Amino acid sequence: MKKFINNNDDFLKESLTGFGKAHSDIINVNLDPSFVSRKNKTKDGKVSLISGGGSGHEPMHGGFVGHGMLDAACPGFVFSAPTPDQMQAAAEHVDSGAGVLFIVKNYSGDIMNFEMGAEMYSGKNDSIITNDDVAVEDSTFTTGRRGVAATVLVEKIVGSLAEHSGSLDECKKLGEKVNKKAGTMGVAFTSCTVPAAGKPTFNIGNDEMEFGVGIHGEPGRKREKIQPSKTIVGNILEAILDNLKPEKNEKNLLFVNGMGGTPLTELYLVYEDACQILQSKGVEVTKSLVGNYCTSLEMQGASITLLKCDDEILKHWDAPVHTAAMRWGM
Amino acid sequence: MSVSFLISQAKSVQKVIDENSAEIEVLDQKIGDGDHIFNIQRGLKLVVELEDAIKDLPLAKALNMIAMKVLSGIGGSSGALFGTFFMTMAKSSDLDKDVDFNKACEMIISGIKSMKERGKADVGEKTMMDVLLPVSEKLNELKNESEFKPGLNEVIKIAEERMLSTKDMLATKGRASFLGERAKGHIDPGARSSQLIIDTICKSVINN
C-alpha cells in the first residue's frame, strides 16, 4: 500500500482537520464526535439537511456542506457508517427550529445508525433514503438498491429548496422525487485499498473490469474483459434507460462521476460517448455534471447517472451553491 | 454476570477474534466491503480499554458505558447492533441484585431480540442473526436448568452449525444482498465473528 498516511488511527482525524483548514471560509470541522457544519449558523426557519456515511467517498459528503446544499455532514471511518452520536450532535448544532432532514444512502449500517441518531435527537426530523444504483435488482426480498452518485444530485436540489424556504415535508418529497427519477451504474478497472486493510479490496486482472461495481468495491453484475469506452458506456446506459424509461422530449441531467483514480480527460471522453449514444436514442441532455464527486478512494472507474428533470428540479439545480466541492451562481 | 466477568470475557474474545482476523477479513472481502473485522476489533479494543473506568461501577452503569462506547466508537452495522445489544442489557431490571445464570440468559435473550428489531433481519438471511437467534432460543430452553454446562456445549454446537449454514444461503440483508447468487459459497463474516464470540464465552463459563 502506498498512501499519504502517518498512522492508521489518526488517518481520518488528520484528513478532516486539513479539510477544515483548507475551507475555513465555508465550513467548520468538529471532532469527537466528528461532523462538518457550515461556518454560518442556519438561518431561522430554514430546514437543515444532514447527510453522512463512511469516509472514502470524498468530496461526498463534507464537500457538499455550504450555502445551497447541506448544513452538516457526518463522516464515519473509511467505508463504515457514522455513529448515532455524530448525527445527534450535528442535528443539535445546526437545527434552527425548522427541523432536520437526514439524507441516507441505502446501506444497512447507515440506515441503522441514522435511525438511532434520529431517535436520540429530540427535535423534529425526517429522513430520505437514496437508492439509485440500477446494477442491483430491486426486490422486496433484498435490502434493495444501493445509494450511490445520485445522492449528490439529491443533496444539491433539495439543498436549494431548503434555502428557498421549503418545509421539511416539501424537502422530503422533492428528495424522494429526485431519487426516483435518477438511475446510476458504475464500472471499475481497479480495486481500492482501505487504509486499515492495507491491501486491495478485490483482485482484478489487468484486462478486466467489474461491471456494476459498488462504491465500496463491492462486486457488481459481472466481471468482464475491458472494452472500448463506447461499448462500456453503451452497456451502462442501456441498463439505466431500461430502468428509467425517459419520455421523448423529457429533459435530462447527465452526470459522469469519477471513482477517484480516473483522470478528468477520460471522464470527459465518457461524457462525449454518453451524449452521442443518448442523442441517437432520442434522449435529450440539457444539464451536465462531470468530475469526482462520489468516489471510492483511489479506484479507477466511473459511474454514469441520468436524472429525468422537471421544471422544479431544473430550477433548483441551477440555483446558486457554494460548497468546498460544488460552486456556481455566487 | 458481573463487571469483572464482562471485562475478562472481552479480553478472551479479543484474543480469539485477533487470532481469526485474517479469515474474517477475507470472508468480508468476498461478499462485503472488508470493514467488519476492523469494526469488531476496534470495538473490542475500546471495551477492553474501559476496564479502569468501569471495574468498580455497578453492573447497569458498566453495561451502559460499554453500550455508549460501542455505539459511538465502532460505526457500521456492527456498532449499531452490538450497541443496541448492550444498551438493552443495561436496561434489565434488578441488576443491583445477584445476576445468576437464569438472569444472564434473560438479559442476553432480550439483547438479541432488540438486535433483531434494529437490523430487521431474521434467520435465513445470511447475517449474524443466523447464529444469534438459534442461540437465543437454546438459552431460553436452558435458562431454568440447574445443570447448564451440558446445554452450553449444545449452544456451541448450534452456533457452529448455523455459522456454517450461512455458506449456501443467498443474502437478503446487509451488503452481501447486493450480490445475488454470487454471495453463495461464502460464510457470512458477521455469522463467523458472532459464532467465535459465543464459542469463547460458553467455553469459559463451562471451564469455570
Interface residues (C-beta under 8 A of the other chain):
Chain A: P33 G54 G76 F77 V78 F79 S80 A81 P82 T83 P84 D85 Q86 Y107 S108 G109 M112 N113 E115 M116 V136 E137 F141 T142 T143 R146 V194 A196 A197 T201 F202 G214 H216 G217 E218 P219
Chain B: E25 Q29 G32 D33 G34 D35 F38 N39 R42 M68 L71 S72 G73 I74 G75 G76 S77 S78 G79 A80 L81 G83 T84 R118 G119 A171 T172 K173 G174 R175 S177 F178 L179 G180 R182
